[in-house]
Amino acid sequence: MTTENRSSTIRLNRVTKSFGDVTAVDDLSLEIREGEFLSLLGPSGCGKTTTLRMLGGFEEPTSGSIYFGDVDVTHVPPHRRDVNTVFQSYALFPHMSVADNIAFGLRRKGMSKWDAAGTVADMLTLVDLEGRGDRKPTQLSGGQQQRVALARSLVNHPKLLLLDEPMSALDAKLRKTMQIELKRIQTQVGITFLYVTHDQEEAMTMSDRIVVMNHGRIEGSGSPREVYEHPATEFVATFLGASNLLAGTLETATGEFDVTRHAYGSFRSPRHRTPAGLSGSVKVGVRPEKMALQPAGSPVADSDNSLAGTVIVSTFTGVGNQYLVAAPHGEQFVVYAQNSGQAFAPRSGEDVVMTWPVEHTFVVQPSKAVPAEGDSDD
């Protein structure tokens, strides 16, 4: 995993948060680098919103500590932290104009109306809302209201901006547009963003770094490409995108490759795609877009892994074809093929050979069953 040359300005040190008998965040340590766009990604109940609330001062850790630079802010109240938050509901004042909403924090700090007006004008330009300062929030679209909430949170240049699933109320098309806009704005202002989401596409599109959480713990961390291409656990491999996985045993190491034996024989994988220290029972996997289909009986390249199967379903998606393929022991694999007009396109019921390069094969730690605790917090 790469280490970027950025100062670590915010740090959670072995933070745990419990609500009665329920542990929402479990011994979590995390560094947030200055000026980065960091996303906490995970399903409902994984602890990501609780982590955000502790950073904002809305919750205190049960144990552990939180530092902003060298300052311990673990027990510092929200209004004394250099942090702002953008919530799902935007929380705009409906009786105020857009400009007054944005200027609210400035006026509370004692800035003159004249000076505030100039700063607000700059913020309206930043979020592409010039000429709309005198409108009421109800006169704006959902995406425009979100940008007002963002401008209001950025106007005081906080050390950290927390964003708690702010796009959840937008339709799919507008969300895609706002993903690009939000990243543009963050890059321009250079403020550290911590973004909480369960949406993989949002995290992949905007983030400099993604932290994948599950049951209150971090299961994966890195750039979007690192986390996608080199998942450390079965959970990360299946939550961030689609993966085809087979149970196996990490048995031998030959040269630069690990050999994983399973019901069908063995697969090879590059050593760097096996987490350090992993041994014994594992899952071996490949992403659907890394695979190809060949007619049954076709020769397989020495640089490929392969597996025989039968096409169950063949679906045309426009940009390509998606296949559901059954292996001999009942496992099912998903294969994506680009619509290039040249690829082999089998029909349902046809026998095939699935192939994929050894270099795209990864090995992960299997997921452990965790009893449900009834935690509804994100």
C-alpha positions as CSV (number, residue, x, y, z in Angstrom):
1,M,0.0,0.0,0.0
2,T,1.4,3.4,-0.9
3,T,2.2,6.1,1.7
4,E,1.6,9.7,0.5
5,N,3.6,12.6,1.7
6,R,0.9,14.3,3.6
7,S,1.0,15.4,7.2
8,S,-1.3,13.4,9.5
9,T,-3.6,16.1,11.1
10,I,-6.4,14.0,12.6
11,R,-6.0,10.7,14.4
12,L,-8.2,8.2,16.1
13,N,-6.3,6.1,18.5
14,R,-7.8,2.7,19.5
15,V,-11.3,4.3,19.7
16,T,-14.2,2.2,20.9
17,K,-17.9,3.3,21.2
18,S,-20.5,1.1,23.0
19,F,-24.2,1.7,23.5
20,G,-25.1,-0.5,26.4
21,D,-24.2,-4.1,25.3
22,V,-23.7,-3.1,21.7
23,T,-20.3,-2.1,20.4
24,A,-20.7,0.2,17.4
25,V,-17.0,1.0,16.9
26,D,-14.4,-1.6,18.0
27,D,-10.8,-0.6,18.8
28,L,-10.5,1.6,15.7
29,S,-7.3,3.4,14.8
30,L,-7.2,5.8,11.8
31,E,-5.2,8.7,10.5
32,I,-6.8,11.3,8.3
33,R,-4.3,13.2,6.2
34,E,-4.4,16.9,5.6
35,G,-6.3,17.9,2.5
36,E,-7.4,14.4,1.5
37,F,-10.9,13.2,0.5
38,L,-11.4,10.2,2.8
39,S,-14.6,8.0,2.6
40,L,-15.8,5.6,5.2
41,L,-17.6,2.9,3.3
42,G,-19.7,0.1,4.6
43,P,-23.2,-1.3,5.1
44,S,-25.8,-0.1,7.6
45,G,-24.7,-0.8,11.2
46,C,-20.9,-1.0,10.4
47,G,-20.1,2.0,12.7
48,K,-19.2,4.6,10.1
49,T,-21.7,7.3,11.2
50,T,-20.8,6.7,14.9
51,T,-17.1,7.3,13.8
52,L,-18.2,10.6,12.1
53,R,-20.2,11.7,15.1
54,M,-17.2,11.1,17.4
55,L,-15.0,13.2,15.2
56,G,-17.6,16.0,15.2
57,G,-17.9,15.8,19.0
58,F,-21.5,14.7,19.0
59,E,-20.5,11.4,20.7
60,E,-17.7,10.7,23.1
61,P,-15.7,7.5,22.8
62,T,-16.2,4.8,25.5
63,S,-12.4,4.4,25.3
64,G,-9.5,5.6,23.2
65,S,-8.6,9.1,22.1
66,I,-9.0,11.6,19.2
67,Y,-6.3,14.1,18.2
68,F,-6.4,17.1,15.9
69,G,-2.7,17.6,15.2
70,D,-1.1,17.4,18.7
71,V,-4.3,18.4,20.5
72,D,-6.4,15.8,22.3
73,V,-10.0,16.7,21.5
74,T,-11.6,13.5,22.8
75,H,-13.8,15.4,25.3
76,V,-13.9,18.8,23.5
77,P,-17.5,19.8,22.6
78,P,-18.6,20.3,19.0
79,H,-18.6,24.1,19.1
80,R,-14.9,24.2,20.1
81,R,-13.7,21.9,17.4
82,D,-12.7,23.3,14.0
83,V,-15.2,21.0,12.3
84,N,-18.4,21.5,10.2
85,T,-20.9,18.9,9.1
86,V,-23.2,18.5,6.1
87,F,-26.1,16.3,6.9
88,Q,-28.5,14.3,4.7
89,S,-31.3,16.9,5.3
90,Y,-29.1,19.9,4.5
91,A,-30.6,21.7,7.6
92,L,-31.0,25.1,5.8
93,F,-33.0,27.9,7.3
94,P,-36.1,28.1,5.1
95,H,-36.9,31.7,6.2
96,M,-33.5,33.0,5.2
97,S,-32.1,33.8,1.8
98,V,-29.4,31.6,0.3
99,A,-26.8,34.3,1.0
100,D,-27.9,34.7,4.6
101,N,-27.7,30.9,5.1
102,I,-24.2,30.9,3.9
103,A,-23.3,34.0,5.9
104,F,-24.8,32.6,9.1
105,G,-21.5,31.3,10.5
106,L,-19.6,34.4,9.5
107,R,-22.0,36.7,11.3
108,R,-21.9,34.5,14.5
109,K,-18.1,35.0,14.5
110,G,-18.6,38.8,14.4
111,M,-17.7,39.5,10.7
112,S,-19.3,42.7,9.4
113,K,-22.1,42.5,6.9
114,W,-19.9,44.2,4.3
115,D,-17.0,41.7,4.7
116,A,-19.4,38.8,4.9
117,A,-21.1,39.8,1.6
118,G,-17.8,39.5,-0.3
119,T,-17.0,36.1,1.2
120,V,-20.5,34.9,0.5
121,A,-20.1,36.0,-3.2
122,D,-16.9,34.0,-3.4
123,M,-18.6,30.9,-2.0
124,L,-21.6,31.3,-4.4
125,T,-19.1,31.3,-7.3
126,L,-17.3,28.3,-5.9
127,V,-20.5,26.2,-5.8
128,D,-21.7,27.6,-9.1
129,L,-24.7,29.5,-7.7
130,E,-23.9,33.0,-8.8
131,G,-27.0,35.2,-9.0
132,R,-29.1,33.0,-6.6
133,G,-28.1,34.6,-3.3
134,D,-31.4,36.4,-2.7
135,R,-33.5,33.2,-3.3
136,K,-35.0,31.1,-0.6
137,P,-33.9,27.5,-0.3
138,T,-37.3,26.2,-1.3
139,Q,-36.9,28.0,-4.6
140,L,-33.8,25.8,-5.4
141,S,-33.5,22.2,-6.7
142,G,-32.2,19.4,-4.4
143,G,-28.8,19.6,-5.9
144,Q,-28.6,23.4,-5.5
145,Q,-29.8,23.2,-1.9
146,Q,-27.0,20.7,-1.2
147,R,-24.5,23.1,-2.7
148,V,-25.8,25.9,-0.4
149,A,-25.3,23.6,2.6
150,L,-21.8,22.8,1.4
151,A,-21.0,26.5,1.0
152,R,-22.3,27.3,4.5
153,S,-20.1,24.6,5.9
154,L,-17.0,25.7,4.0
155,V,-17.3,29.4,4.5
156,N,-15.3,29.4,7.8
157,H,-12.6,27.1,6.3
158,P,-12.8,24.3,8.9
159,K,-9.9,21.9,9.5
160,L,-12.3,19.0,8.7
161,L,-15.6,18.8,6.9
162,L,-17.8,15.8,7.8
163,L,-20.4,14.7,5.2
164,D,-23.0,12.2,6.3
165,E,-24.5,10.6,3.1
166,P,-25.5,14.1,1.8
167,M,-26.6,12.7,-1.6
168,S,-29.1,10.1,-0.3
169,A,-32.1,12.2,-1.2
170,L,-31.0,13.0,-4.8
171,D,-32.0,11.0,-7.9
172,A,-29.5,8.8,-9.6
173,K,-28.6,11.2,-12.4
174,L,-28.2,14.2,-10.1
175,R,-26.0,12.1,-7.7
176,K,-23.6,11.4,-10.5
177,T,-23.3,15.1,-11.4
178,M,-22.9,16.0,-7.8
179,Q,-20.1,13.5,-7.2
180,I,-18.0,15.3,-9.8
181,E,-19.0,18.7,-8.4
182,L,-18.1,17.7,-4.8
183,K,-14.7,16.4,-5.8
184,R,-14.0,19.6,-7.8
185,I,-15.0,21.8,-4.9
186,Q,-12.8,19.8,-2.4
187,T,-9.8,19.9,-4.7
188,Q,-10.2,23.7,-5.2
189,V,-10.6,24.6,-1.5
190,G,-8.1,21.9,-0.2
191,I,-10.0,21.2,3.0
192,T,-10.0,17.7,4.5
193,F,-13.3,15.9,3.7
194,L,-14.5,12.8,5.6
195,Y,-17.4,11.3,3.6
196,V,-19.7,8.6,5.0
197,T,-21.5,6.4,2.5
198,H,-22.8,2.9,1.8
199,D,-22.6,3.7,-2.0
200,Q,-19.6,2.0,-3.6
201,E,-19.7,4.2,-6.7
202,E,-19.7,7.4,-4.7
203,A,-16.7,6.3,-2.7
204,M,-14.8,5.1,-5.8
205,T,-15.5,8.3,-7.8
206,M,-14.6,10.9,-5.3
207,S,-12.2,9.5,-2.8
208,D,-8.4,9.8,-2.5
209,R,-8.6,7.0,0.0
210,I,-11.4,4.6,1.1
211,V,-11.7,2.9,4.5
212,V,-14.1,-0.1,4.4
213,M,-15.8,-0.8,7.7
214,N,-17.6,-3.9,8.9
215,H,-18.9,-4.6,12.4
216,G,-17.2,-1.6,13.8
217,R,-13.7,-2.5,12.5
218,I,-11.6,-1.5,9.4
219,E,-11.3,-4.4,6.9
220,G,-9.6,-2.5,4.1
221,S,-8.0,0.8,3.5
222,G,-6.2,2.4,0.5
223,S,-6.8,4.3,-2.8
224,P,-9.9,3.2,-4.7
225,R,-7.7,1.1,-7.1
226,E,-5.8,-0.5,-4.2
227,V,-8.9,-1.5,-2.3
228,Y,-10.6,-2.8,-5.4
229,E,-7.6,-4.7,-6.9
230,H,-6.1,-5.9,-3.7
231,P,-8.9,-6.7,-1.2
232,A,-7.7,-8.1,2.1
233,T,-10.8,-10.0,3.1
234,E,-13.8,-11.7,1.6
235,F,-16.1,-8.9,2.9
236,V,-14.1,-6.2,1.1
237,A,-14.0,-8.3,-2.1
238,T,-17.7,-8.7,-2.2
239,F,-18.9,-5.3,-0.8
240,L,-16.7,-3.2,-3.1
241,G,-17.8,-4.5,-6.5
242,A,-18.5,-8.1,-7.6
243,S,-16.2,-11.0,-7.1
244,N,-16.2,-14.7,-7.9
245,L,-14.8,-16.6,-4.9
246,L,-14.0,-20.3,-4.3
247,A,-13.1,-21.8,-1.0
248,G,-9.6,-23.4,-0.9
249,T,-6.4,-24.0,1.0
250,L,-3.2,-22.0,0.6
251,E,-0.9,-25.0,0.4
252,T,2.3,-24.2,-1.5
253,A,4.4,-21.3,-2.7
254,T,6.3,-21.6,-5.9
255,G,8.6,-18.8,-7.0
256,E,6.6,-15.6,-7.3
257,F,3.2,-17.4,-7.1
258,D,1.0,-18.8,-4.4
259,V,-0.9,-22.0,-5.2
260,T,-4.4,-22.4,-3.8
261,R,-5.9,-25.9,-3.9
262,H,-9.7,-26.3,-4.1
263,A,-12.3,-28.8,-5.2
264,Y,-11.2,-28.4,-8.9
265,G,-7.5,-28.7,-8.5
266,S,-5.5,-25.5,-8.0
267,F,-5.2,-21.9,-9.0
268,R,-2.1,-19.7,-9.1
269,S,-2.0,-16.1,-7.8
270,P,0.8,-13.5,-7.6
271,R,2.5,-13.4,-4.2
272,H,1.7,-9.7,-3.7
273,R,-2.1,-10.4,-4.1
274,T,-2.1,-12.7,-1.0
275,P,-2.3,-10.8,2.3
276,A,0.8,-11.2,4.5
277,G,0.6,-13.9,7.1
278,L,-2.4,-15.6,5.5
279,S,-2.4,-19.4,5.5
280,G,-4.7,-22.4,5.7
281,S,-8.3,-21.9,4.7
282,V,-8.7,-19.0,2.2
283,K,-10.9,-17.8,-0.6
284,V,-9.4,-17.4,-4.1
285,G,-11.1,-14.9,-6.3
286,V,-11.3,-12.9,-9.5
287,R,-13.4,-9.9,-10.7
288,P,-16.0,-10.7,-13.4
289,E,-14.5,-8.2,-15.8
290,K,-11.1,-9.9,-15.7
291,M,-12.6,-13.2,-17.0
292,A,-13.2,-14.4,-20.6
293,L,-15.2,-17.3,-22.0
294,Q,-13.9,-19.8,-24.6
295,P,-15.6,-22.8,-26.3
296,A,-15.4,-26.0,-24.3
297,G,-12.2,-27.9,-25.1
298,S,-10.2,-24.8,-26.1
299,P,-6.5,-24.7,-25.2
300,V,-5.7,-22.5,-22.2
301,A,-2.6,-20.2,-22.1
302,D,0.1,-21.1,-19.6
303,S,-0.4,-17.6,-18.0
304,D,-4.1,-18.2,-17.3
305,N,-6.1,-19.9,-14.6
306,S,-9.2,-21.8,-16.0
307,L,-12.4,-23.5,-15.0
308,A,-15.0,-25.4,-17.0
309,G,-18.6,-24.5,-16.8
310,T,-22.0,-24.2,-18.4
311,V,-23.8,-21.0,-19.2
312,I,-27.0,-20.6,-17.3
313,V,-28.0,-17.1,-18.3
314,S,-26.7,-14.8,-21.1
315,T,-27.8,-11.2,-20.8
316,F,-27.0,-8.4,-23.3
317,T,-26.5,-5.0,-21.4
318,G,-25.7,-2.8,-24.3
319,V,-22.1,-2.1,-23.4
320,G,-21.4,-5.8,-23.1
321,N,-22.7,-9.2,-22.2
322,Q,-23.2,-10.6,-18.7
323,Y,-23.0,-14.4,-18.2
324,L,-24.0,-16.5,-15.2
325,V,-21.9,-19.7,-15.5
326,A,-22.3,-22.9,-13.4
327,A,-19.2,-24.9,-12.4
328,P,-19.4,-28.7,-12.0
329,H,-19.8,-28.6,-8.2
330,G,-22.7,-26.1,-8.3
331,E,-20.8,-22.8,-7.8
332,Q,-21.9,-20.0,-10.0
333,F,-19.7,-17.4,-11.6
334,V,-20.5,-14.0,-13.1
335,V,-18.5,-13.0,-16.2
336,Y,-18.6,-9.6,-17.9
337,A,-17.6,-9.3,-21.6
338,Q,-17.3,-6.0,-23.4
339,N,-19.4,-5.5,-26.5
340,S,-16.5,-5.3,-29.0
341,G,-18.3,-7.4,-31.6
342,Q,-15.4,-9.9,-31.7
343,A,-15.7,-11.9,-28.4
344,F,-17.1,-15.4,-28.2
345,A,-20.7,-15.0,-27.2
346,P,-22.2,-18.3,-26.0
347,R,-25.9,-19.0,-25.4
348,S,-27.6,-20.4,-22.4
349,G,-26.9,-24.1,-22.0
350,E,-23.6,-24.0,-23.8
351,D,-20.5,-25.5,-22.3
352,V,-17.5,-23.1,-21.9
353,V,-14.2,-22.7,-20.3
354,M,-13.7,-19.6,-18.1
355,T,-10.2,-18.2,-18.2
356,W,-8.4,-15.3,-16.5
357,P,-4.8,-14.2,-16.2
358,V,-3.0,-15.4,-13.1
359,E,-2.0,-11.8,-12.4
360,H,-5.7,-10.9,-11.8
361,T,-6.2,-13.8,-9.3
362,F,-6.3,-12.8,-5.6
363,V,-6.5,-14.6,-2.3
364,V,-8.4,-13.3,0.7
365,Q,-9.2,-14.2,4.3
366,P,-12.7,-15.8,4.6
367,S,-15.4,-13.9,6.4
368,K,-16.1,-15.0,10.0
369,A,-19.7,-15.3,11.1
370,V,-20.5,-12.5,13.5
371,P,-23.7,-12.8,15.7
372,A,-26.3,-10.1,15.0
373,E,-26.3,-7.5,17.9
374,G,-29.2,-5.4,16.8
375,D,-27.2,-2.3,16.2
376,S,-29.1,0.0,13.9
377,D,-26.4,2.7,13.9
378,D,-24.5,3.3,10.7
